[in-house]
Amino acid sequence: MSGSAALSAGWHAALSEAWDAYLHGSLPIGACVIDAGGQVIARGRNRLGDPRGAEGGVISGHDLAHAEINALLNLKGTPRPDCYSWTLLTTVQPCPQCAGAVAMSGVRAVEYAAPDPCAGCTHLLTDDPYVSRKGIRVGRAPEDVQRAALRLVVHALLDDGRALGTNSVLDSFHSEHPQDVEFAAHIHHAGTLTSLRDGRAPLAEAMAVLA
């Protein structure tokens, strides 16, 4: 992948939301909803670091202000059966809250990029006796998107002063994806991505570093 040129419209939107979240001081997680034809019909970003509010289809500055929640709230509606063919794309594996929101939203597919070995809860969609009857499909992003999203979120964890061997969240990532965590640590130490963030660089420049 060269920059973001090879990304589908959906994954480009999700990663754009993640990068925008990072530029605004929130965790770099983004999401969008695409219809059966791959058209982006809603999008949202993590807004935990934004001023507190809940209006206009956006939750911010609140424990509920996750990217998936904001993307689902941004939908104009979920008409049945049309919404059964829609897919939520998210840059990080949904947590219990977001997996539950997907289950109750009417959307019948979710794809994620970076795994979350600490809080990821997509098994709720496939293993829970009630939810599994909905037939929600769980898939993954292309590998280059997985890698970029994982490195970006690890970079943000390092920004918070978390260190390997002292933080259970970061250690869980490292135990399963050591090379990507070490790569993120390298560019964090070098300040490469931090400079792009501080300069509010476009997504393409960030992707060139992360991928």
N, C-alpha and C positions, 0 to 999 in steps of 0.2 A: 504494500500500500504506500502510495506517495501522498503525504499529507492526508487530506480528507477526500481526495478526488475519487477514490475507489469505493467510498462508503455508499450504502443505499440511503435513500432519503430519510428513512426511519432512524437508522443508526447515526446518521449525521445529526439529526435533530436531537437525539438523546445525548450524544456526546457534546453537542453545543450547549445544551442545558447544563450538563455537568461542569463544563468549563466556565459557563456564566456563573454558576453557583460558587465556584472557587474564586472567581474574580470579586464576588460580593461577600467573601468571608465565611461562606457556609461550606459544608462538606461537598466535595465535587461529585455529586450524584445527580443524574438527569434521567428523565423518562419521557416517553411519548406514547400515544395510541395511534396505531395505523389501521386503516380499514382493509377489506379483503384485497383491494388492488394495490396496497402498499402506500397509499396516500396518508400523510400525517394529518390527523383530525383533532389532536389535542396534545399539549405538551406541558411539562412542569419540571421544576428543579427543587432540590433541597433548599429550604429557607430557614433552617434552624438558627442561622446567625443574623437573620434580618430582624428589623423591628417587629414587635408583636402586633398581629392583626389577623383578621379573618373576614375578608370581603371580596366580592368580585371573582369568586372561584379560586381564591388563593388563601392558603393558611401560611403564616410566617411567624417566626419568633416563638414557636410553640413546639412541644415534644411531638406533636402530630404532623409537623411541617416537613414531611418526607416528599421526595420527588414523585413517587408513585401516587401518593394521595393527591398532590397538586395536579398531576396529569389527569387523573380520573375526575377530579372536580372541574377541570377545564372542559370536559365534554359537554356539549350542548344538550345531550340526552343520550339514553341508551335504549333505543327502540328495539323491541323483540320482533322478529328473530335476527334483525340486521346485526346487532352488536355481538351475536354469537360468533361471527366471523372476524371480529376485530382482535388485535393483539397488542398487549402492553409491552413495550420494549423499555428496559431499564439497565443502567450501566452497572448496577450492583445487585446481587441476588436479594430479593425482597425479604425483609424481616417479618416476624409474626404479624405485626400490625398491617403491613402492606400486602402480605399474602392473603390475609383475611379480607382486606378491602377488595382485592381482585376477585376473590371467591364470591363476594356479595354484589359485585358491580354489574354483572351481566356479560362482561368480557370473558371470553372462553379460551384465551391463550396468553401466555406470558413467556417472554424470552429475556434472558439476562446475560450480561457480559462478565464482569468480575464475580467470582464466587465469594461468598462471605462465610468462611469456616466457623466464625464465632456466632453470628446471629441469623444466618441464612435459613429461611423456613419454607422453601418451596415444597418440601415434603408434605406440608399441610394440604396442598392442592391435590396431591396424588394419593396420600395415605389415609387421610381422615375419612371415616365412614360416611359422614354427611357430605363433605365437600367433593369427595371423589366421584359421587354420583353425577356431578355437574359435567364431568368429562373435560376438565380444563387441561389444555395441552401445555407442557413445559418444555422449552427449548433453550438453546444457547446461541449467543452471537458468534459471528465469525472469529476465528482465533486471534486475528490481529486486533480486533475490537476488544476481545477479552483481555489481551495483554495490556493495551493502552489504558483501559479502564482500571485494571488492577494496579498498575504502576501509579496512576494518578491518585487513587484513594489512599494508597500506602504513603505517597509523598505528603498528602494532607495529614495523615496520622503523625508523621515525623515532624511536621510543622508544629504540632501541638506539644512537642517535647517528649513524645513517647519514644522509648528506646527498646531495642531487642533485649530480651532477658529480664525486662522489668515491667512489661505490659502484656497482659494476656491476649488482648485483641491483636496487637502486632505480632506477637509470638505465634498465634494461630495461623495467621497469613504465612509467616515464614516457614512453619512446619510443613505446609503443603505446597508452597510456591517460593522456595528459597531464592531461585535465580531472579525472579521478578522483584522480590523484596530487596535483594542486594543491588539490583539495577536502580531501583527507586532511591535507595540510600546513597548510591553514587551520585546521581544527578542532584539529589538534595544537598549533599555536601558541596558539590560544585556550584550550586546556586543557579543552574541553567534554567530550570522551570520556574523558579522563584522570580527570576528577572523577567521572564515572559509574563508571569502573573502581574507583577508590579507595573509592568508597562502596558497592561491590558492588551496583550497581543492577540491576534485572531486564533481561532481554533487550529487552523492548518499549521501554524508554527508550533503549537503545543504538541500536535500529533506527530510532527516530524521528530521531536525529541522523544516522545513516549514510545513510538513504534520502532 
